Amino acid sequence: MQWIANLLLALVAGLHLYFLVLEMFLWTKPLGRKVFGLTPEFAQASKVLAANQGLYNGFLSAGLFWSLSQGATGVPNQLFFLGCVVVAGVYGAATVSRKILFVQALPAALGVAAVLLAR
């Protein structure tokens, strides 16, 4: 079960690294606009906000990878960072798009369950 928990942690961390790239570097590019359904005008007007959002996703990714590198002693940190992702995903689903619940919150919630079951 530990390998499943580690795999889910790495997946969530990788997703947030991808979000960082999308929001900080590709927001105004065709891929970023397509992923988020943005017009060129809105993407340009909101790129500074998106970069800030991307930076926060980068911190979540870094925290998840760091906690994963700690092995068994990192479980409290793993649960903390996964919990942050779940909360952010639920908030995003409630305020922006329900899709965020499945893309962000669900993988992190599965990670929390796997970490707890692996103990």
Secondary structure, DSSP 8 states (H G I E B T S, - for coil): -HHHHHHHHHHHHHHHHHHHHHHHTSTTSHHHHHHHT--HHHHHHTHHHHHHHHHHHHHHHHHHHHHHHTGGGGHHHHHHHHHHHHHHHHHHHHHT-THHIIIIIHHHHHHHHHHHHH-
